[in-house]
């Protein structure tokens, strides 16, 4: 496999964690295997290290300091301006290490994110903070951390970039255009030029709407979807519905997070006399 293909495999595997794992340092080894309670767990570093391991590229389940110190990884000479690294020097799978709150750690490192996709100077990161694994815009995220101070007074911005999969002698040029693509079997959303599309995951588009993509990467639409003990409805445009909806002549109320409300509800008239579920708006 080429370096390009190996990196794409890492990015694709990390995609299976998005929105799934719970955050825990004591249970960080249960990233790809369920704990006794039936849930998956990880932290920022184990989610990345164990993803590499799952695709046969293991270098150990290290913590953030271990990623910084490991001789199996290479330091990337990335120019950093205003807390944001130069996208031209980055590769999919690169690990961006950030300062945290603990001054006793090497270079005060306390968090790590991974480059998930690259489209020119637009880079998407993936990582596991205190919530669940998620995608994020690199420039916005790096600037936010750079402008945040630790209790000790230092910036919590990027410290360095570490790389495991090195370039081939003749790198493969990207052949995919990021964004929405209508294909023979439906709509897909490509996250970058590496050909990886969202699958088995929710994706929030720039308009704020959420979409669900099945295992083959097709956008699901016009159907109910059961996810984590709740029913959701994906409309004709694929967007997750909220508020009051009608399906097959029946009325349903979806809460602000798109979950079907199953308990008795009270509808109240608005100023025009239309019945509304309080708090959901139009």
N, C-alpha and C positions, 0 to 999 in steps of 0.2 A: 504493500500500500504506500502511496505517496504521503508526504507530510500533510498535504491538503486534505486527503481522505481521512487520515488519522485524526486530524483536528475536527473535521466535520462529524466524525463518530462520537467524539467527546461531547461536542455541542448538542448533538441529537440525544445522547443519553441523559445529559443534564435536563433536557426538556421534560423528561418523565417525572422530575421532582417538583416542577413548578406547581405551586398551590397545594402540594400533597403533604410534605413532611412537616412535622412539628419541631420547634426549636428546643434542643436540649444538649448541653455539653456532657452530662453524665451518660446519656444514651446515644451519643454521637455515632457509635458503631452501627446503629440500626437504620442505616440510610437506605439500603436496598433490601433489607429483610425486616419483617414485622417483629415488633416487640411483643411481649406477652399480652398486652392490651389490644393488639390488632393494629396499632398505628406504626408509622415510620417516623424516625427521628434523625436529626443531624444538626450541625452547627455550620458556621461559614466555611471553615477549613475542611471538615470531613465531607461536606457535600461535594466539594471539588475533588479532593484526593480520592474518595471512593468512587466517584464517577470515572476518573482516569483508570482506576483499578478494574471497574466493571467492563471496560472495553479493551482490557489487556495491556494497559499502559501504566501499570501501577508503579509508584515511587514511594509508597508508604502512606499511612493515614496520619499525616503530620498536623500539628497545630500551626497557627500563623507564624510563630517564631521558627518552627521547624522548616516551613516553606522558605523562609528568608535564609536560613543557615544551610539547607541541604546542598551538598555538592552534586546532586543529581539534576539540579535545576540551574539554569543560566540567568545571569542578570542582564536585562535588556537595557541598552543605552537609549532610553526614551527621554526626549526633551519635554519638560513639564512647564507649562505656562499658566499662571493663575490657578494652579492646582489640577490642571487638565493635561494628560499626556498627549503627545503628538500621535495622531491616529496612524500616520504612515509607518511608524515603527512597530505597531502592534500586530499580533496574529491571533486568530481564534484560539482559545485555550490559554492565552496568557493570563497570569495571575497578578492582579493589582492589589498591592498591600497598602493598607492605610494605618495611620496612627490611631491609637485608642486612648484609654484613660490611665493605663498602667505605665508609669515611668520606669519600672524595673525591667520591662521587656526590651529586647534588642530593638533599637531605634523607635521604642514606644509603640511597636506594631501591635494592633489589636483587632484588625478586621481584614478580610480578603474577599474580593469579587473576581469573577472570571469573565474574560471577553467571550461573548457568545456569537456575535456576528459583526461584520464590518462592511460598510457601504461607503466608500470614499472616506470622508471625514466624519461620517455618522457611525458611531459604535454603540452596540447594545451589550450591556453587561447582564450576567445572571449571578445570583448569589442568595445566601440564606442569612438574613438578619434575624431580629428577634421574633418576627412573625413566621411566614412561610416563604420558601424559595420563590423568587420573582425575577422578572426582567426589568431593566431600567435603562434609561438613556445615560450613557457614560458622562457626557459633558455636564449635564445638569446634576448628576449625582456627585461627581468629583468637585464641582464648584460648591455644592451644598456642604460637603464635608470640609472643604478647605476653609469655608467661612464659619465653621463651627469650632469653638474652643473647648478643649478638655478642661476639667476642674483645675488642672495644674497650669493652665494658661497657654498651652501650645495648640497649634492648629491640628485638626484631626484629618488633614488631607493625605493625599497619596505619598507614600515613602519611596516605593520602588515597584518595578515590574519584573516578574520572574517567569521564565519559560521552560517547559519540559520538552516539547516536540520542536526540534530545530528545523530550519528550512532545508528543502532539497536543493541540490545544485541548480536545478531548473524548475522553479516553482510553477505549479499549474495555475493558469490565469482563471479568475472567477468567470462563470458563464451564466449567472442568474441575476435577475433584477429583483430587488426587494419589493415587498408590498403585495397587494391583492392580485391574484391571477385566476381567471376563469378558465378551467381546463375541462376536458371531455367528461370527467366524472364529478365536476362541481368546482366550487371556489376553494382556493387555498391561500394562505398568507405566508409569504417567504420573508424570513427575518433578516436575511442578509444575502450576500453574493455567493455564499458557499452552498446554496441549494437546500438548506434546511428550512422546513416549514413547520408551523405550529401543528402539533398533533397530540391527541389525548390530553388537551389542556384548554383552559380559558385564555382568551386574549382580549385585552382592552384596547380598542382602536383610539385614534387621536380625537374622535368625536365623543369619547367617554363611554361608548357602548361596549358591552361584553359579548363575545362570541365563543361558541364551543366548537372545537374541531375533533373529529373522531380519530381512531387509530391510524387511518390512512391519510389523515391530514385534510379531509373534506369538511367544509363548514356545514354544520347541522342546521336545518331550518324546518319550519312548519311542524314541529313535533315537541312532545314532552320529553324531558330528560331528567332522570333521577340521579342526583349527585350528593354524596355525603348526607344522606338521610332527608333530603329535601327535593321536591319537584320544582323544576324550572320549565318555562316554555320559551322556545326559540321561534321568533316570528318568521314571516315570509322573507324578510331581509337577513335572517340569521341572528339578529340582535336579541339578547335576552330581554324579555318583557317585564315591566314593572307596572304597578297600579292595577286598574281594572281592565280585564280582557274578556273577550268572548271567543270560545272555541267550540265549534260544532253546536252553536246555539245555546251554550251554557256559559254562565258568568263565573269568573274566578277573580280573586284578589291576590296579587303578588306584592310582597313587601318591597322596601326600598333596595334590597339586595337580590331581588328577583325570585325569592322563595315563595311558593304557594302557601297561603295562609289557610290552615285547616280548622282553626278554632272559630267559633261563632263570631261574626263581625257586625258592627253597627254602621250603616251608611247614613250620612247626614247631608241635607241639601245645601248646595253652595248658594251664592248670591243670585244665580240664575235659576235656581230650583233643581239643578241636576244633582243626583245622588253621588256622593263621593265618600271614599274611605279616608278618614282623617289622617293627615300627615303625608299623603302620597301625592298631593297636587293633582294636576290635570292628567 
